[in-house]
Amino acid sequence: DYYKNDDGEKIPHLKTNEIIINDITKLNPVLVDEVFRPKSIEELAEKIKSTKTPISVGGGRFSMGGQTASKGTLHIDMRALNKVLEFSEKNK
C-alpha cells in the first residue's frame, strides 16, 4: 500500500517542529526540519520558490538504503501528487 508509511513522528520534548521521517523498515530515521505535503503543482512550486533551506523529496518511502530524507531539510512528501495529468504517446 502506497500510504502504508506514516506522516512522520513528532518528538514531544523538542521545542521545534522537527519530525522524524523513516522508511518502511524503520531502520533509517532522519530528523527533518519540516514536512510539506503539496496538494497541487502550484502549491509545490510556490513552496519550492519560497524556501531557503535544502530540500529532500520522498514518496512511499520504500527505499531500503536510507535515502528517505536528508537531515535538516524541508522534506516534500509527494504521495498526494500521484495522478497522470497529461500523456502523449507521440511526444513521450
URCOR-V69102 format. One line per field, one symbol per residue. phi: phi as a letter, one per 20 degrees, with the letter a starting at -180 (. if undefined). psi: psi as a letter, one per 20 degrees, with the letter a starting at -180 (. if undefined). burial: b if it has 24 or more other ideal C-beta (glycine too) atoms within 12 Angstrom, else e. A space follows every 50 residues. Layout:
# URCOR-V69102
phi: ???
psi: ???
burial: ???
This chain:
# URCOR-V69102
phi: .fefffeocfdgeeedegcedceffmdcfcedfbdddfdbfffffffffe edefcccbcflefddnefbcgmdeeeeeffecdeebbcffek
psi: phjhqajroqohiqjrjqqpprahikilppoqhqppnqirhggggggghi qirqpqprdiljqjjjkgrqpkropoojhimkqohqpohgi.
burial: eeeebeebeeeeeeeeebbbbbbeeeebebbbbbbbbbeeeeeeeebeee eeeebbbbbebeeeeeebbeeebbbbbbbeeeeeeeeeeeee
